[in-house]
Amino acid sequence: MTIWLAMLRASLGGQLSYRASFLLEALGKAWVVGLELVAVFVLFGYVRELGGWSRWEVVYLYGVASIALGVAELLTDGLNDKP
């Protein structure tokens, strides 16, 4: 666990050393998530339910999945890169 924490600190430090790049990547990902949510709302403009799921259930599921994947990428991105 200590090795993973050291690698995590190094990865986050490396990402934050280029603040403009980090900020642009975060903004780009937020833009993509926003566009995907717009697509969900457009889809639900035509249908009431999708496979028994309501609009807000799908939005909730999408949000939880996006947050989980974002945190996983933040914590592990770059740890598997080979020199």
mmCIF file of the N, C-alpha and C atoms, coordinates in Angstrom:
data_MODEL
# 
_entry.id   MODEL 
# 
loop_
_atom_site.group_PDB 
_atom_site.id 
_atom_site.type_symbol 
_atom_site.label_atom_id 
_atom_site.label_alt_id 
_atom_site.label_comp_id 
_atom_site.label_asym_id 
_atom_site.label_entity_id 
_atom_site.label_seq_id 
_atom_site.pdbx_PDB_ins_code 
_atom_site.Cartn_x 
_atom_site.Cartn_y 
_atom_site.Cartn_z 
_atom_site.occupancy 
_atom_site.B_iso_or_equiv 
_atom_site.pdbx_formal_charge 
_atom_site.auth_seq_id 
_atom_site.auth_comp_id 
_atom_site.auth_asym_id 
_atom_site.auth_atom_id 
_atom_site.pdbx_PDB_model_num 
ATOM 1   N N  . MET A 1 1  ? 0.814   -1.187 0.000   1.00 0.00 ? 1  MET A N  1 
ATOM 2   C CA . MET A 1 1  ? 0.000   0.000  0.000   1.00 0.00 ? 1  MET A CA 1 
ATOM 3   C C  . MET A 1 1  ? 0.863   1.258  0.000   1.00 0.00 ? 1  MET A C  1 
ATOM 4   N N  . THR A 1 2  ? 1.980   1.212  0.666   1.00 0.00 ? 2  THR A N  1 
ATOM 5   C CA . THR A 1 2  ? 2.843   2.404  0.709   1.00 0.00 ? 2  THR A CA 1 
ATOM 6   C C  . THR A 1 2  ? 3.442   2.703  -0.661  1.00 0.00 ? 2  THR A C  1 
ATOM 7   N N  . ILE A 1 3  ? 3.733   1.664  -1.411  1.00 0.00 ? 3  ILE A N  1 
ATOM 8   C CA . ILE A 1 3  ? 4.270   1.886  -2.761  1.00 0.00 ? 3  ILE A CA 1 
ATOM 9   C C  . ILE A 1 3  ? 3.192   2.528  -3.636  1.00 0.00 ? 3  ILE A C  1 
ATOM 10  N N  . TRP A 1 4  ? 1.961   2.037  -3.527  1.00 0.00 ? 4  TRP A N  1 
ATOM 11  C CA . TRP A 1 4  ? 0.874   2.613  -4.314  1.00 0.00 ? 4  TRP A CA 1 
ATOM 12  C C  . TRP A 1 4  ? 0.657   4.075  -3.939  1.00 0.00 ? 4  TRP A C  1 
ATOM 13  N N  . LEU A 1 5  ? 0.692   4.400  -2.649  1.00 0.00 ? 5  LEU A N  1 
ATOM 14  C CA . LEU A 1 5  ? 0.519   5.796  -2.228  1.00 0.00 ? 5  LEU A CA 1 
ATOM 15  C C  . LEU A 1 5  ? 1.645   6.679  -2.744  1.00 0.00 ? 5  LEU A C  1 
ATOM 16  N N  . ALA A 1 6  ? 2.865   6.162  -2.743  1.00 0.00 ? 6  ALA A N  1 
ATOM 17  C CA . ALA A 1 6  ? 3.990   6.929  -3.278  1.00 0.00 ? 6  ALA A CA 1 
ATOM 18  C C  . ALA A 1 6  ? 3.822   7.165  -4.775  1.00 0.00 ? 6  ALA A C  1 
ATOM 19  N N  . MET A 1 7  ? 3.376   6.141  -5.484  1.00 0.00 ? 7  MET A N  1 
ATOM 20  C CA . MET A 1 7  ? 3.143   6.293  -6.920  1.00 0.00 ? 7  MET A CA 1 
ATOM 21  C C  . MET A 1 7  ? 1.988   7.256  -7.188  1.00 0.00 ? 7  MET A C  1 
ATOM 22  N N  . LEU A 1 8  ? 0.952   7.186  -6.357  1.00 0.00 ? 8  LEU A N  1 
ATOM 23  C CA . LEU A 1 8  ? -0.182  8.098  -6.482  1.00 0.00 ? 8  LEU A CA 1 
ATOM 24  C C  . LEU A 1 8  ? 0.254   9.538  -6.269  1.00 0.00 ? 8  LEU A C  1 
ATOM 25  N N  . ARG A 1 9  ? 1.040   9.773  -5.228  1.00 0.00 ? 9  ARG A N  1 
ATOM 26  C CA . ARG A 1 9  ? 1.555   11.129 -4.976  1.00 0.00 ? 9  ARG A CA 1 
ATOM 27  C C  . ARG A 1 9  ? 2.394   11.632 -6.142  1.00 0.00 ? 9  ARG A C  1 
ATOM 28  N N  . ALA A 1 10 ? 3.243   10.766 -6.672  1.00 0.00 ? 10 ALA A N  1 
ATOM 29  C CA . ALA A 1 10 ? 4.089   11.155 -7.800  1.00 0.00 ? 10 ALA A CA 1 
ATOM 30  C C  . ALA A 1 10 ? 3.241   11.448 -9.041  1.00 0.00 ? 10 ALA A C  1 
ATOM 31  N N  . SER A 1 11 ? 2.226   10.621 -9.279  1.00 0.00 ? 11 SER A N  1 
ATOM 32  C CA . SER A 1 11 ? 1.361   10.824 -10.439 1.00 0.00 ? 11 SER A CA 1 
ATOM 33  C C  . SER A 1 11 ? 0.580   12.128 -10.325 1.00 0.00 ? 11 SER A C  1 
ATOM 34  N N  . LEU A 1 12 ? -0.021  12.359 -9.163  1.00 0.00 ? 12 LEU A N  1 
ATOM 35  C CA . LEU A 1 12 ? -0.762  13.607 -8.966  1.00 0.00 ? 12 LEU A CA 1 
ATOM 36  C C  . LEU A 1 12 ? 0.159   14.818 -9.025  1.00 0.00 ? 12 LEU A C  1 
ATOM 37  N N  . GLY A 1 13 ? 1.343   14.699 -8.453  1.00 0.00 ? 13 GLY A N  1 
ATOM 38  C CA . GLY A 1 13 ? 2.307   15.798 -8.518  1.00 0.00 ? 13 GLY A CA 1 
ATOM 39  C C  . GLY A 1 13 ? 2.708   16.107 -9.952  1.00 0.00 ? 13 GLY A C  1 
ATOM 40  N N  . GLY A 1 14 ? 2.905   15.053 -10.746 1.00 0.00 ? 14 GLY A N  1 
ATOM 41  C CA . GLY A 1 14 ? 3.244   15.247 -12.154 1.00 0.00 ? 14 GLY A CA 1 
ATOM 42  C C  . GLY A 1 14 ? 2.115   15.896 -12.930 1.00 0.00 ? 14 GLY A C  1 
ATOM 43  N N  . GLN A 1 15 ? 0.888   15.468 -12.643 1.00 0.00 ? 15 GLN A N  1 
ATOM 44  C CA . GLN A 1 15 ? -0.256  16.054 -13.340 1.00 0.00 ? 15 GLN A CA 1 
ATOM 45  C C  . GLN A 1 15 ? -0.446  17.515 -12.963 1.00 0.00 ? 15 GLN A C  1 
ATOM 46  N N  . LEU A 1 16 ? -0.248  17.832 -11.695 1.00 0.00 ? 16 LEU A N  1 
ATOM 47  C CA . LEU A 1 16 ? -0.471  19.205 -11.235 1.00 0.00 ? 16 LEU A CA 1 
ATOM 48  C C  . LEU A 1 16 ? 0.707   20.136 -11.537 1.00 0.00 ? 16 LEU A C  1 
ATOM 49  N N  . SER A 1 17 ? 1.858   19.573 -11.919 1.00 0.00 ? 17 SER A N  1 
ATOM 50  C CA . SER A 1 17 ? 2.986   20.442 -12.249 1.00 0.00 ? 17 SER A CA 1 
ATOM 51  C C  . SER A 1 17 ? 2.722   21.215 -13.546 1.00 0.00 ? 17 SER A C  1 
ATOM 52  N N  . TYR A 1 18 ? 1.864   20.699 -14.376 1.00 0.00 ? 18 TYR A N  1 
ATOM 53  C CA . TYR A 1 18 ? 1.442   21.398 -15.587 1.00 0.00 ? 18 TYR A CA 1 
ATOM 54  C C  . TYR A 1 18 ? -0.010  21.824 -15.378 1.00 0.00 ? 18 TYR A C  1 
ATOM 55  N N  . ARG A 1 19 ? -0.210  22.875 -14.611 1.00 0.00 ? 19 ARG A N  1 
ATOM 56  C CA . ARG A 1 19 ? -1.547  23.275 -14.180 1.00 0.00 ? 19 ARG A CA 1 
ATOM 57  C C  . ARG A 1 19 ? -2.475  23.614 -15.344 1.00 0.00 ? 19 ARG A C  1 
ATOM 58  N N  . ALA A 1 20 ? -1.953  24.299 -16.343 1.00 0.00 ? 20 ALA A N  1 
ATOM 59  C CA . ALA A 1 20 ? -2.805  24.659 -17.488 1.00 0.00 ? 20 ALA A CA 1 
ATOM 60  C C  . ALA A 1 20 ? -3.291  23.401 -18.203 1.00 0.00 ? 20 ALA A C  1 
ATOM 61  N N  . SER A 1 21 ? -2.408  22.427 -18.396 1.00 0.00 ? 21 SER A N  1 
ATOM 62  C CA . SER A 1 21 ? -2.793  21.181 -19.048 1.00 0.00 ? 21 SER A CA 1 
ATOM 63  C C  . SER A 1 21 ? -3.818  20.434 -18.206 1.00 0.00 ? 21 SER A C  1 
ATOM 64  N N  . PHE A 1 22 ? -3.608  20.396 -16.894 1.00 0.00 ? 22 PHE A N  1 
ATOM 65  C CA . PHE A 1 22 ? -4.547  19.724 -15.997 1.00 0.00 ? 22 PHE A CA 1 
ATOM 66  C C  . PHE A 1 22 ? -5.910  20.389 -16.055 1.00 0.00 ? 22 PHE A C  1 
ATOM 67  N N  . LEU A 1 23 ? -5.921  21.714 -16.033 1.00 0.00 ? 23 LEU A N  1 
ATOM 68  C CA . LEU A 1 23 ? -7.180  22.453 -16.078 1.00 0.00 ? 23 LEU A CA 1 
ATOM 69  C C  . LEU A 1 23 ? -7.895  22.244 -17.410 1.00 0.00 ? 23 LEU A C  1 
ATOM 70  N N  . LEU A 1 24 ? -7.163  22.281 -18.510 1.00 0.00 ? 24 LEU A N  1 
ATOM 71  C CA . LEU A 1 24 ? -7.776  22.071 -19.820 1.00 0.00 ? 24 LEU A CA 1 
ATOM 72  C C  . LEU A 1 24 ? -8.330  20.655 -19.965 1.00 0.00 ? 24 LEU A C  1 
ATOM 73  N N  . GLU A 1 25 ? -7.607  19.678 -19.425 1.00 0.00 ? 25 GLU A N  1 
ATOM 74  C CA . GLU A 1 25 ? -8.112  18.303 -19.482 1.00 0.00 ? 25 GLU A CA 1 
ATOM 75  C C  . GLU A 1 25 ? -9.380  18.157 -18.645 1.00 0.00 ? 25 GLU A C  1 
ATOM 76  N N  . ALA A 1 26 ? -9.400  18.769 -17.469 1.00 0.00 ? 26 ALA A N  1 
ATOM 77  C CA . ALA A 1 26 ? -10.596 18.714 -16.616 1.00 0.00 ? 26 ALA A CA 1 
ATOM 78  C C  . ALA A 1 26 ? -11.778 19.404 -17.294 1.00 0.00 ? 26 ALA A C  1 
ATOM 79  N N  . LEU A 1 27 ? -11.542 20.556 -17.900 1.00 0.00 ? 27 LEU A N  1 
ATOM 80  C CA . LEU A 1 27 ? -12.606 21.259 -18.606 1.00 0.00 ? 27 LEU A CA 1 
ATOM 81  C C  . LEU A 1 27 ? -13.101 20.460 -19.813 1.00 0.00 ? 27 LEU A C  1 
ATOM 82  N N  . GLY A 1 28 ? -12.186 19.832 -20.524 1.00 0.00 ? 28 GLY A N  1 
ATOM 83  C CA . GLY A 1 28 ? -12.567 19.009 -21.667 1.00 0.00 ? 28 GLY A CA 1 
ATOM 84  C C  . GLY A 1 28 ? -13.430 17.829 -21.261 1.00 0.00 ? 28 GLY A C  1 
ATOM 85  N N  . LYS A 1 29 ? -13.060 17.185 -20.149 1.00 0.00 ? 29 LYS A N  1 
ATOM 86  C CA . LYS A 1 29 ? -13.866 16.056 -19.681 1.00 0.00 ? 29 LYS A CA 1 
ATOM 87  C C  . LYS A 1 29 ? -15.230 16.525 -19.205 1.00 0.00 ? 29 LYS A C  1 
ATOM 88  N N  . ALA A 1 30 ? -15.288 17.676 -18.550 1.00 0.00 ? 30 ALA A N  1 
ATOM 89  C CA . ALA A 1 30 ? -16.577 18.221 -18.108 1.00 0.00 ? 30 ALA A CA 1 
ATOM 90  C C  . ALA A 1 30 ? -17.448 18.548 -19.319 1.00 0.00 ? 30 ALA A C  1 
ATOM 91  N N  . TRP A 1 31 ? -16.856 19.062 -20.376 1.00 0.00 ? 31 TRP A N  1 
ATOM 92  C CA . TRP A 1 31 ? -17.577 19.374 -21.606 1.00 0.00 ? 31 TRP A CA 1 
ATOM 93  C C  . TRP A 1 31 ? -18.172 18.104 -22.214 1.00 0.00 ? 31 TRP A C  1 
ATOM 94  N N  . VAL A 1 32 ? -17.390 17.039 -22.264 1.00 0.00 ? 32 VAL A N  1 
ATOM 95  C CA . VAL A 1 32 ? -17.862 15.775 -22.831 1.00 0.00 ? 32 VAL A CA 1 
ATOM 96  C C  . VAL A 1 32 ? -19.013 15.217 -21.998 1.00 0.00 ? 32 VAL A C  1 
ATOM 97  N N  . VAL A 1 33 ? -18.874 15.244 -20.674 1.00 0.00 ? 33 VAL A N  1 
ATOM 98  C CA . VAL A 1 33 ? -19.943 14.753 -19.800 1.00 0.00 ? 33 VAL A CA 1 
ATOM 99  C C  . VAL A 1 33 ? -21.209 15.580 -20.020 1.00 0.00 ? 33 VAL A C  1 
ATOM 100 N N  . GLY A 1 34 ? -21.067 16.896 -20.143 1.00 0.00 ? 34 GLY A N  1 
ATOM 101 C CA . GLY A 1 34 ? -22.219 17.758 -20.392 1.00 0.00 ? 34 GLY A CA 1 
ATOM 102 C C  . GLY A 1 34 ? -22.901 17.433 -21.708 1.00 0.00 ? 34 GLY A C  1 
ATOM 103 N N  . LEU A 1 35 ? -22.113 17.210 -22.757 1.00 0.00 ? 35 LEU A N  1 
ATOM 104 C CA . LEU A 1 35 ? -22.698 16.855 -24.056 1.00 0.00 ? 35 LEU A CA 1 
ATOM 105 C C  . LEU A 1 35 ? -23.412 15.510 -24.006 1.00 0.00 ? 35 LEU A C  1 
ATOM 106 N N  . GLU A 1 36 ? -22.842 14.568 -23.277 1.00 0.00 ? 36 GLU A N  1 
ATOM 107 C CA . GLU A 1 36 ? -23.499 13.274 -23.156 1.00 0.00 ? 36 GLU A CA 1 
ATOM 108 C C  . GLU A 1 36 ? -24.812 13.398 -22.387 1.00 0.00 ? 36 GLU A C  1 
ATOM 109 N N  . LEU A 1 37 ? -24.850 14.249 -21.371 1.00 0.00 ? 37 LEU A N  1 
ATOM 110 C CA . LEU A 1 37 ? -26.102 14.475 -20.648 1.00 0.00 ? 37 LEU A CA 1 
ATOM 111 C C  . LEU A 1 37 ? -27.145 15.142 -21.540 1.00 0.00 ? 37 LEU A C  1 
ATOM 112 N N  . VAL A 1 38 ? -26.709 16.052 -22.393 1.00 0.00 ? 38 VAL A N  1 
ATOM 113 C CA . VAL A 1 38 ? -27.637 16.662 -23.357 1.00 0.00 ? 38 VAL A CA 1 
ATOM 114 C C  . VAL A 1 38 ? -28.229 15.580 -24.253 1.00 0.00 ? 38 VAL A C  1 
ATOM 115 N N  . ALA A 1 39 ? -27.396 14.631 -24.682 1.00 0.00 ? 39 ALA A N  1 
ATOM 116 C CA . ALA A 1 39 ? -27.893 13.539 -25.526 1.00 0.00 ? 39 ALA A CA 1 
ATOM 117 C C  . ALA A 1 39 ? -28.932 12.707 -24.784 1.00 0.00 ? 39 ALA A C  1 
ATOM 118 N N  . VAL A 1 40 ? -28.719 12.467 -23.495 1.00 0.00 ? 40 VAL A N  1 
ATOM 119 C CA . VAL A 1 40 ? -29.702 11.713 -22.700 1.00 0.00 ? 40 VAL A CA 1 
ATOM 120 C C  . VAL A 1 40 ? -31.021 12.478 -22.648 1.00 0.00 ? 40 VAL A C  1 
ATOM 121 N N  . PHE A 1 41 ? -30.952 13.785 -22.421 1.00 0.00 ? 41 PHE A N  1 
ATOM 122 C CA . PHE A 1 41 ? -32.178 14.579 -22.357 1.00 0.00 ? 41 PHE A CA 1 
ATOM 123 C C  . PHE A 1 41 ? -32.886 14.646 -23.703 1.00 0.00 ? 41 PHE A C  1 
ATOM 124 N N  . VAL A 1 42 ? -32.135 14.724 -24.782 1.00 0.00 ? 42 VAL A N  1 
ATOM 125 C CA . VAL A 1 42 ? -32.752 14.717 -26.112 1.00 0.00 ? 42 VAL A CA 1 
ATOM 126 C C  . VAL A 1 42 ? -33.448 13.382 -26.349 1.00 0.00 ? 42 VAL A C  1 
ATOM 127 N N  . LEU A 1 43 ? -32.786 12.292 -25.992 1.00 0.00 ? 43 LEU A N  1 
ATOM 128 C CA . LEU A 1 43 ? -33.383 10.978 -26.154 1.00 0.00 ? 43 LEU A CA 1 
ATOM 129 C C  . LEU A 1 43 ? -34.687 10.868 -25.366 1.00 0.00 ? 43 LEU A C  1 
ATOM 130 N N  . PHE A 1 44 ? -34.677 11.347 -24.126 1.00 0.00 ? 44 PHE A N  1 
ATOM 131 C CA . PHE A 1 44 ? -35.879 11.273 -23.314 1.00 0.00 ? 44 PHE A CA 1 
ATOM 132 C C  . PHE A 1 44 ? -36.914 12.314 -23.717 1.00 0.00 ? 44 PHE A C  1 
ATOM 133 N N  . GLY A 1 45 ? -36.581 13.195 -24.628 1.00 0.00 ? 45 GLY A N  1 
ATOM 134 C CA . GLY A 1 45 ? -37.579 14.074 -25.212 1.00 0.00 ? 45 GLY A CA 1 
ATOM 135 C C  . GLY A 1 45 ? -38.506 13.315 -26.154 1.00 0.00 ? 45 GLY A C  1 
ATOM 136 N N  . TYR A 1 46 ? -38.039 12.154 -26.631 1.00 0.00 ? 46 TYR A N  1 
ATOM 137 C CA . TYR A 1 46 ? -38.828 11.341 -27.562 1.00 0.00 ? 46 TYR A CA 1 
ATOM 138 C C  . TYR A 1 46 ? -39.500 10.145 -26.902 1.00 0.00 ? 46 TYR A C  1 
ATOM 139 N N  . VAL A 1 47 ? -38.956 9.675  -25.800 1.00 0.00 ? 47 VAL A N  1 
ATOM 140 C CA . VAL A 1 47 ? -39.533 8.516  -25.116 1.00 0.00 ? 47 VAL A CA 1 
ATOM 141 C C  . VAL A 1 47 ? -39.761 8.852  -23.647 1.00 0.00 ? 47 VAL A C  1 
ATOM 142 N N  . ARG A 1 48 ? -40.725 8.168  -23.051 1.00 0.00 ? 48 ARG A N  1 
ATOM 143 C CA . ARG A 1 48 ? -41.037 8.412  -21.642 1.00 0.00 ? 48 ARG A CA 1 
ATOM 144 C C  . ARG A 1 48 ? -40.142 7.582  -20.727 1.00 0.00 ? 48 ARG A C  1 
ATOM 145 N N  . GLU A 1 49 ? -39.916 6.334  -21.122 1.00 0.00 ? 49 GLU A N  1 
ATOM 146 C CA . GLU A 1 49 ? -39.063 5.416  -20.384 1.00 0.00 ? 49 GLU A CA 1 
ATOM 147 C C  . GLU A 1 49 ? -38.193 4.661  -21.368 1.00 0.00 ? 49 GLU A C  1 
ATOM 148 N N  . LEU A 1 50 ? -37.099 4.159  -20.877 1.00 0.00 ? 50 LEU A N  1 
ATOM 149 C CA . LEU A 1 50 ? -36.188 3.386  -21.713 1.00 0.00 ? 50 LEU A CA 1 
ATOM 150 C C  . LEU A 1 50 ? -35.844 2.106  -20.955 1.00 0.00 ? 50 LEU A C  1 
ATOM 151 N N  . GLY A 1 51 ? -36.450 1.012  -21.380 1.00 0.00 ? 51 GLY A N  1 
ATOM 152 C CA . GLY A 1 51 ? -36.227 -0.256 -20.695 1.00 0.00 ? 51 GLY A CA 1 
ATOM 153 C C  . GLY A 1 51 ? -36.711 -0.245 -19.258 1.00 0.00 ? 51 GLY A C  1 
ATOM 154 N N  . GLY A 1 52 ? -37.748 0.551  -18.998 1.00 0.00 ? 52 GLY A N  1 
ATOM 155 C CA . GLY A 1 52 ? -38.276 0.644  -17.645 1.00 0.00 ? 52 GLY A CA 1 
ATOM 156 C C  . GLY A 1 52 ? -37.590 1.681  -16.773 1.00 0.00 ? 52 GLY A C  1 
ATOM 157 N N  . TRP A 1 53 ? -36.603 2.373  -17.319 1.00 0.00 ? 53 TRP A N  1 
ATOM 158 C CA . TRP A 1 53 ? -35.853 3.386  -16.576 1.00 0.00 ? 53 TRP A CA 1 
ATOM 159 C C  . TRP A 1 53 ? -36.407 4.766  -16.919 1.00 0.00 ? 53 TRP A C  1 
ATOM 160 N N  . SER A 1 54 ? -36.629 5.586  -15.908 1.00 0.00 ? 54 SER A N  1 
ATOM 161 C CA . SER A 1 54 ? -37.078 6.956  -16.139 1.00 0.00 ? 54 SER A CA 1 
ATOM 162 C C  . SER A 1 54 ? -35.872 7.839  -16.465 1.00 0.00 ? 54 SER A C  1 
ATOM 163 N N  . ARG A 1 55 ? -36.162 9.055  -16.892 1.00 0.00 ? 55 ARG A N  1 
ATOM 164 C CA . ARG A 1 55 ? -35.103 10.010 -17.231 1.00 0.00 ? 55 ARG A CA 1 
ATOM 165 C C  . ARG A 1 55 ? -34.158 10.238 -16.049 1.00 0.00 ? 55 ARG A C  1 
ATOM 166 N N  . TRP A 1 56 ? -34.715 10.476 -14.883 1.00 0.00 ? 56 TRP A N  1 
ATOM 167 C CA . TRP A 1 56 ? -33.878 10.821 -13.732 1.00 0.00 ? 56 TRP A CA 1 
ATOM 168 C C  . TRP A 1 56 ? -33.115 9.622  -13.187 1.00 0.00 ? 56 TRP A C  1 
ATOM 169 N N  . GLU A 1 57 ? -33.642 8.434  -13.367 1.00 0.00 ? 57 GLU A N  1 
ATOM 170 C CA . GLU A 1 57 ? -32.889 7.234  -12.994 1.00 0.00 ? 57 GLU A CA 1 
ATOM 171 C C  . GLU A 1 57 ? -31.670 7.070  -13.894 1.00 0.00 ? 57 GLU A C  1 
ATOM 172 N N  . VAL A 1 58 ? -31.851 7.326  -15.183 1.00 0.00 ? 58 VAL A N  1 
ATOM 173 C CA . VAL A 1 58 ? -30.729 7.226  -16.120 1.00 0.00 ? 58 VAL A CA 1 
ATOM 174 C C  . VAL A 1 58 ? -29.692 8.316  -15.829 1.00 0.00 ? 58 VAL A C  1 
ATOM 175 N N  . VAL A 1 59 ? -30.150 9.528  -15.542 1.00 0.00 ? 59 VAL A N  1 
ATOM 176 C CA . VAL A 1 59 ? -29.224 10.619 -15.223 1.00 0.00 ? 59 VAL A CA 1 
ATOM 177 C C  . VAL A 1 59 ? -28.445 10.290 -13.958 1.00 0.00 ? 59 VAL A C  1 
ATOM 178 N N  . TYR A 1 60 ? -29.122 9.749  -12.944 1.00 0.00 ? 60 TYR A N  1 
ATOM 179 C CA . TYR A 1 60 ? -28.444 9.356  -11.704 1.00 0.00 ? 60 TYR A CA 1 
ATOM 180 C C  . TYR A 1 60 ? -27.401 8.267  -11.965 1.00 0.00 ? 60 TYR A C  1 
ATOM 181 N N  . LEU A 1 61 ? -27.797 7.237  -12.703 1.00 0.00 ? 61 LEU A N  1 
ATOM 182 C CA . LEU A 1 61 ? -26.876 6.151  -13.029 1.00 0.00 ? 61 LEU A CA 1 
ATOM 183 C C  . LEU A 1 61 ? -25.674 6.668  -13.811 1.00 0.00 ? 61 LEU A C  1 
ATOM 184 N N  . TYR A 1 62 ? -25.931 7.547  -14.772 1.00 0.00 ? 62 TYR A N  1 
ATOM 185 C CA . TYR A 1 62 ? -24.844 8.127  -15.561 1.00 0.00 ? 62 TYR A CA 1 
ATOM 186 C C  . TYR A 1 62 ? -23.907 8.953  -14.677 1.00 0.00 ? 62 TYR A C  1 
ATOM 187 N N  . GLY A 1 63 ? -24.471 9.729  -13.764 1.00 0.00 ? 63 GLY A N  1 
ATOM 188 C CA . GLY A 1 63 ? -23.653 10.539 -12.872 1.00 0.00 ? 63 GLY A CA 1 
ATOM 189 C C  . GLY A 1 63 ? -22.777 9.701  -11.962 1.00 0.00 ? 63 GLY A C  1 
ATOM 190 N N  . VAL A 1 64 ? -23.351 8.664  -11.376 1.00 0.00 ? 64 VAL A N  1 
ATOM 191 C CA . VAL A 1 64 ? -22.580 7.789  -10.489 1.00 0.00 ? 64 VAL A CA 1 
ATOM 192 C C  . VAL A 1 64 ? -21.455 7.104  -11.258 1.00 0.00 ? 64 VAL A C  1 
ATOM 193 N N  . ALA A 1 65 ? -21.761 6.611  -12.440 1.00 0.00 ? 65 ALA A N  1 
ATOM 194 C CA . ALA A 1 65 ? -20.740 5.943  -13.255 1.00 0.00 ? 65 ALA A CA 1 
ATOM 195 C C  . ALA A 1 65 ? -19.647 6.920  -13.683 1.00 0.00 ? 65 ALA A C  1 
ATOM 196 N N  . SER A 1 66 ? -20.015 8.135  -14.054 1.00 0.00 ? 66 SER A N  1 
ATOM 197 C CA . SER A 1 66 ? -19.028 9.130  -14.478 1.00 0.00 ? 66 SER A CA 1 
ATOM 198 C C  . SER A 1 66 ? -18.106 9.516  -13.328 1.00 0.00 ? 66 SER A C  1 
ATOM 199 N N  . ILE A 1 67 ? -18.681 9.706  -12.152 1.00 0.00 ? 67 ILE A N  1 
ATOM 200 C CA . ILE A 1 67 ? -17.860 10.055 -10.989 1.00 0.00 ? 67 ILE A CA 1 
ATOM 201 C C  . ILE A 1 67 ? -16.916 8.913  -10.635 1.00 0.00 ? 67 ILE A C  1 
ATOM 202 N N  . ALA A 1 68 ? -17.436 7.681  -10.628 1.00 0.00 ? 68 ALA A N  1 
ATOM 203 C CA . ALA A 1 68 ? -16.593 6.533  -10.290 1.00 0.00 ? 68 ALA A CA 1 
ATOM 204 C C  . ALA A 1 68 ? -15.440 6.377  -11.278 1.00 0.00 ? 68 ALA A C  1 
ATOM 205 N N  . LEU A 1 69 ? -15.734 6.489  -12.561 1.00 0.00 ? 69 LEU A N  1 
ATOM 206 C CA . LEU A 1 69 ? -14.676 6.365  -13.561 1.00 0.00 ? 69 LEU A CA 1 
ATOM 207 C C  . LEU A 1 69 ? -13.688 7.528  -13.493 1.00 0.00 ? 69 LEU A C  1 
ATOM 208 N N  . GLY A 1 70 ? -14.197 8.722  -13.216 1.00 0.00 ? 70 GLY A N  1 
ATOM 209 C CA . GLY A 1 70 ? -13.302 9.878  -13.095 1.00 0.00 ? 70 GLY A CA 1 
ATOM 210 C C  . GLY A 1 70 ? -12.352 9.754  -11.922 1.00 0.00 ? 70 GLY A C  1 
ATOM 211 N N  . VAL A 1 71 ? -12.861 9.318  -10.786 1.00 0.00 ? 71 VAL A N  1 
ATOM 212 C CA . VAL A 1 71 ? -12.004 9.128  -9.608  1.00 0.00 ? 71 VAL A CA 1 
ATOM 213 C C  . VAL A 1 71 ? -10.994 8.010  -9.864  1.00 0.00 ? 71 VAL A C  1 
ATOM 214 N N  . ALA A 1 72 ? -11.432 6.927  -10.479 1.00 0.00 ? 72 ALA A N  1 
ATOM 215 C CA . ALA A 1 72 ? -10.512 5.833  -10.784 1.00 0.00 ? 72 ALA A CA 1 
ATOM 216 C C  . ALA A 1 72 ? -9.407  6.297  -11.725 1.00 0.00 ? 72 ALA A C  1 
ATOM 217 N N  . GLU A 1 73 ? -9.757  7.084  -12.719 1.00 0.00 ? 73 GLU A N  1 
ATOM 218 C CA . GLU A 1 73 ? -8.738  7.585  -13.646 1.00 0.00 ? 73 GLU A CA 1 
ATOM 219 C C  . GLU A 1 73 ? -7.795  8.560  -12.960 1.00 0.00 ? 73 GLU A C  1 
ATOM 220 N N  . LEU A 1 74 ? -8.342  9.406  -12.096 1.00 0.00 ? 74 LEU A N  1 
ATOM 221 C CA . LEU A 1 74 ? -7.506  10.353 -11.357 1.00 0.00 ? 74 LEU A CA 1 
ATOM 222 C C  . LEU A 1 74 ? -6.503  9.627  -10.481 1.00 0.00 ? 74 LEU A C  1 
ATOM 223 N N  . LEU A 1 75 ? -6.946  8.550  -9.819  1.00 0.00 ? 75 LEU A N  1 
ATOM 224 C CA . LEU A 1 75 ? -6.082  7.852  -8.886  1.00 0.00 ? 75 LEU A CA 1 
ATOM 225 C C  . LEU A 1 75 ? -5.122  6.877  -9.531  1.00 0.00 ? 75 LEU A C  1 
ATOM 226 N N  . THR A 1 76 ? -5.406  6.437  -10.749 1.00 0.00 ? 76 THR A N  1 
ATOM 227 C CA . THR A 1 76 ? -4.551  5.413  -11.355 1.00 0.00 ? 76 THR A CA 1 
ATOM 228 C C  . THR A 1 76 ? -3.926  5.835  -12.670 1.00 0.00 ? 76 THR A C  1 
ATOM 229 N N  . ASP A 1 77 ? -4.282  6.974  -13.219 1.00 0.00 ? 77 ASP A N  1 
ATOM 230 C CA . ASP A 1 77 ? -3.759  7.382  -14.506 1.00 0.00 ? 77 ASP A CA 1 
ATOM 231 C C  . ASP A 1 77 ? -2.243  7.533  -14.448 1.00 0.00 ? 77 ASP A C  1 
ATOM 232 N N  . GLY A 1 78 ? -1.571  6.888  -15.346 1.00 0.00 ? 78 GLY A N  1 
ATOM 233 C CA . GLY A 1 78 ? -0.119  7.007  -15.421 1.00 0.00 ? 78 GLY A CA 1 
ATOM 234 C C  . GLY A 1 78 ? 0.618   5.950  -14.613 1.00 0.00 ? 78 GLY A C  1 
ATOM 235 N N  . LEU A 1 79 ? -0.070  5.196  -13.782 1.00 0.00 ? 79 LEU A N  1 
ATOM 236 C CA . LEU A 1 79 ? 0.629   4.197  -12.970 1.00 0.00 ? 79 LEU A CA 1 
ATOM 237 C C  . LEU A 1 79 ? 1.040   2.990  -13.775 1.00 0.00 ? 79 LEU A C  1 
ATOM 238 N N  . ASN A 1 80 ? 0.387   2.744  -14.893 1.00 0.00 ? 80 ASN A N  1 
ATOM 239 C CA . ASN A 1 80 ? 0.731   1.584  -15.705 1.00 0.00 ? 80 ASN A CA 1 
ATOM 240 C C  . ASN A 1 80 ? 1.588   1.943  -16.917 1.00 0.00 ? 80 ASN A C  1 
ATOM 241 N N  . ASP A 1 81 ? 1.984   3.199  -17.033 1.00 0.00 ? 81 ASP A N  1 
ATOM 242 C CA . ASP A 1 81 ? 2.849   3.597  -18.150 1.00 0.00 ? 81 ASP A CA 1 
ATOM 243 C C  . ASP A 1 81 ? 4.218   2.992  -17.983 1.00 0.00 ? 81 ASP A C  1 
ATOM 244 N N  . LYS A 1 82 ? 4.769   2.532  -19.089 1.00 0.00 ? 82 LYS A N  1 
ATOM 245 C CA . LYS A 1 82 ? 6.120   1.948  -19.059 1.00 0.00 ? 82 LYS A CA 1 
ATOM 246 C C  . LYS A 1 82 ? 7.100   2.972  -19.609 1.00 0.00 ? 82 LYS A C  1 
ATOM 247 N N  . PRO A 1 83 ? 8.241   3.078  -18.986 1.00 0.00 ? 83 PRO A N  1 
ATOM 248 C CA . PRO A 1 83 ? 9.238   4.080  -19.461 1.00 0.00 ? 83 PRO A CA 1 
ATOM 249 C C  . PRO A 1 83 ? 9.815   3.756  -20.803 1.00 0.00 ? 83 PRO A C  1 
# 
